[in-house]
């Protein structure tokens, strides 16, 4: 049912412009404005993407009339419409008044009102809030899989199924399977949902190459440029090889951090003998992960990531899965720093993995009656 719902949802999103045009045209159709030809010549090119000029007075949603002592606006205006039309009128008024002034006075006004500012040796700190949002979304999605694997261990112990399982597999096989099952589940779900998204995307390309959807996004001002096709929109991103490397490195740090969290959760779960205990332990765990998340938000600044707490946390295992991607997206990270943080994350995972195997074997059957048929 979940896969069917997501498949249908992707289809509705890809054809939202057609559906809205049929059932709610007010959300899709741009608002029309009627104005004089002189006003249109001056401010016509400055009309927002969700407004169009309507030559027929009776069909226009808004009408702007020029009077001797000012301007008259007619129409059912909302707050956002009022601000936009007010800016258009003030812009037209300034331009029309300047056109009536002599050149000497216009030059004097430019000298008084316009300051000549020069910028030198100013470095603008890069920012990628969208990339950080994607990272944190994946962060919480992977955490849910980590706790799901830990809950499986608890359920197997509390239902006395673990003794039956260990008659067929060894502790070692059971241990490593719990670490892999979360990633296999996540990968399979990504592939299934990704197939639905790609399917509807290909259908939309066949229908109109995404022109209707892109036009709707442009009218809603979610896109700053009117694109003619999905290919034109994708090419505008100008994705470089360096950006692909950054995305891959962010994914590596996320995977190493989540694998370590998942490993620790599995090792803790072998000490739990009831569902109540699981809830008491997972509550503080979620709280700790939320603290890490909010720390990553508050310290997500250029100064902190370069030389503050964000810089130090980018080398700490588990914390590095959020702070190092933040540094990669917002600052320039040296190769030596990157290799050091990667080595520390990988080394901590390997050490916990090796030491945790014996801990898992000794404590898995604690709290339950050990079967004589358990495989060694």
N, C-alpha and C positions, 0 to 999 in steps of 0.2 A: 504493500500500500504506500509506503514511503517513497519507493522508487517511482511508482506510478504518479504520485502527487508531484514529485520534483520534475518528472518528464512533462507533465501538463503545465506546470508553472513556468518552465523554460519556454514552452510554446506561447503562453500568454504574454510573457515579457517580450519575446521577439516580435510579436505582432500586436503590441499594445497600441500602436498608432492607428491600426485598422479597426481594432475593437473599440477604442475610445471615439473614433470618428462615427461609428455606428450607434453607440449607446450614450455617449457623453461628448457631443461635438464641441461643447463650450471649453473643454479642457484641451482640445487639439487645435481648433481654428484660431488664428491670430485675431486680435482685436483691431477694428478698423477705425481710422481717424480721417475726418474731412477737414481740410484747411485751404486757404487761398493759394493760388499758384505762386505768388511771391514768397509766401512762407514755405511752401514745399520746395522751392528752389534752394532755399538757404538751409533748412533743417531736415529736408527729406532723407539725406544720406545718414543722418544721425538717429533715425528712428530705431528703437530697439528691435530685436529679432522677432518678438511676439506682437509687434504692431505693424499694420500695413496701411497704406494710403487708400482711401475710398473716394473716388471722384464724385459719386452720387451722394448728395446731402442726406437724403432720406434713409439710405442704407447704412450709414456710418454709426458705429457705436458711440463715438465721441465727435463733437464738432467744436472747432476753434474759430471764433469770429474776431476779426480785428475791428475795434471801435476807435472813435476819435480820442477817447480818454483812457484807453486800455484794451483789454481783451475779454471776451466772453466764452466760457467753456460750457457746453451743453452735453449731458449724458449721465448715465448712472455710474458714477465714479466710486471705486474703492480706494483704500488708503494708498496702495502701491501705484494705482493709476494716477492719483492726484499728484504724487511726488514726481513721477515721470513726465507728465504733461506740464507741470510747473517748471521743471528744468528745461524742457523744450521751448516753452514760451520765453523764459528769461534768456536763453541762448539766442533765440531769434531777435529779441528786443535789443540785446547788446550789439549784435552784428548789424542790424538795421540802423541803429543809432550811430555806430562807428562809420558806416558808409556815408552818412550825411555830413560828417565832420570834415574839415579841411585836413590835408595831409600833415601840416605842421602840428596841429593839435593832436592828431592820432599818434604822431611820433613822440610828442610830449607825454601822452598818456602811457605809451609803452615804457618810457623811461621811468615813470612814477610807479606804475603798477606791476611791471615785470622786472624781477631781479635776475641778474646774470650770475648764476652759481656754477662754479667749476668744481669737479670732484677729482681728487688725486690720491692714489695709494689707499683706496677704500676697498676692503675685501668684504664681499657679501657672503655671509655664511650660508651654505647650501641647506636646503630643507626638503624633506620628503615625507610629509605627513601621511600620504596615501600608502607608501611602503611600510611605514610603522603600523598603520591600521591593519594591513594585510598580515604582517608578522604576528601581531597580538591575536588576531582572529585564529590563525593556525595554531598559535600557542594554546588557546583555550580548547580548541578542537582536539588536539593531541593529549591534553590533560584528561579529557573525558575518557579517552581510550585507556590511559594509564590506570585510572581508578576502576574502569570496567574489568581490566585484567586482574587487579587486586581483589575485586569482589568475587571473581570466579574462583580464586583460591579459597576465599572464606566460605563460599557456598559449598564447594567440594568437601571442605573439612566439616562443616556443620551438618551436612546431610550424609556423612560417612561414605561418600562416594570415592574419596581419595584412596581408600584401601583397595577398592576394586580396580581403580585406574592403575595403581602401582603393581598390580599382579601382571600387567601386560607391558608396562614401560618402566624404565629405571627413574630414579630421582633426577639424574642428570638430564635425561630426555624431557621429563616433565618440567624441569626448571627452565631450560632453554626454549621450550615450546611456549611457555607463558610470556617470555620476552618477545617472541616473534609474532604471536597471534594478534596482538594489538596493531602492529604495523601491517600485517597481511589484511586485516579487516579494513583498516583505513585505506590501504591501496586499492582494494577491490571496490570500496564505495566511491572513491575518487574516479576510478575508471568508469563505473556505471553512470554516475552523475555527469562526468565529462562527456560520455557518449551521447547522453540526452542533449547537452548543451551544443555540442558540435553538430548533431543532427539538425536541430532547429536553426542553427546558424547557416548551415548549408541550404536548407529550405528557403531561408530569407534571402540568401544570395541569388538563388534561382528566380525568386519572385521579382525582386526589384533591386538587388544588390545592396539592400539595406538603406536605400535612399529615403523612404518614408520614415523609418525609425530615426535616422540622423537628422532629418528636417524637424521632427518633433523635439528632439533633444536640443536642437539649436533654438527653436522658438521658446523652449522653457529655460533657455540660457544656461543649460548644463554643458554646452559646447560653445566656445567663443568664435568658431569659424564654421561656415557652412560647407560640409563635405559632400562630394558627389557620389561616393561609394564607400563601402566598408574597407576596401583596399586603400583608398585615399586616406581614410581616417587612421588606419593602422600604420601606414607609411609616415604619417605626421609625427609619430612617437620618436622617430629617429633612434631606434634602439641600437646601441653600440655593443661591441664585444665586451668592453669593460663593465657595462651595466649587467650583462648576462653573468659575468664572473661574480659580481656582487650578489646577485640573486642566488646563485649556486652556493656561495659561501654562507649566506644567511640561512639557507635551508640546511646546510651541514651543521652549523652551530645549533639550530633548533632541534635537529634530529639527535645530536649527541646529548643535549640537555634533557630532552624528553625521555630518551632511553635511560639516562641515569635516574631520572625521577621515577620512571616505571620500574626500574630495578629495585630502587629503595622501597617503593610501595609493595612490591612482591615479597621482599625480605621482611617487611614489617607485618604483612598479612599472615605469615606462617605462625605468628604468635597469637593470632586472634582465634577464639573458639566460639564466638557467637556473633550474631548480626548486630546486637547492641554495642559490643566492643568495636565493631567495624565503624559504626556511625560515630562513636566517640573519638576514634582516631582520625577518620577522614575529615571531620569538621575542622580541626586545627590545621590539617594539611591544606585544605582549600583556602583557609585564612592566610596561611603562609604564602601560597602561590598568588593570592590577591595582593598581598603586601609587595611581593616582587614586581607584580604588574604595575601597581601605582607608583612604586619607586622608579620604574622605567619611564613612566609618564612625567613625573616631577623633575627627574634629572635629565630629561631629553632636551638638553640645550647644548649649544656649541661649546661653551666654556666648561661645563661639567663633563662632557664627553671627551674633551681634549686634555684636561688636567685636574678634574675634580673627582667626585665619587664615582661618576659614570665611567671614568677612565679605569679606576681600580676594580670596579665590579665587572668590567669586561674580561678580566682574567680569572675570575672566581667561577669554578664549575657550577652549573645550574643557573647562576645569575648571568653568565656569559651568553646564554641562549637568547636573551633579550637585549643586553647592553652592547654586545659586540655587533649584532646586526644594526643597532641604532647608530653606532659609530661608523659602520660601513656606509650607511645611507646618508649621514649628515656631515661626516668629516673625512679627512684623508688618513688612512691607517697604513703605517709602514709594514713592509713584509715581515720584519722581525717581530713586531708586535702581534701580527696576525698568526704567525707560526707558533709563538709562545702560548697564546690563548688557545689555539687549536690543540697543541700538545698537552696542555694542562687538562683540557676537557676530555681528550681521548685517554690520557693516562689514568685519570680518576675513574673513568668508566671501566677500563680494563681491570684495574685493581679491585673495584667493587664487584665486578663480574667474577673474578677468580676467587676472592675471599667469600663471596656470597654463596657460591655453590655448596661448600661444606656447611655453612650456616643453614642453608635451605634444607639440606639432607637431614641434619640433626633435629630440626624443629618442625618439619612438615607434619609429622604424625603425633606431635605432642597434643595432649588433650583428647585424643581418641584412642580406641583399642587397636593396637597394631596387629595386623593380620600376619599369620605365619607364611602366607603365600606372597608377601610383598617382594617384588623383584629388587635385588641389590644393584 
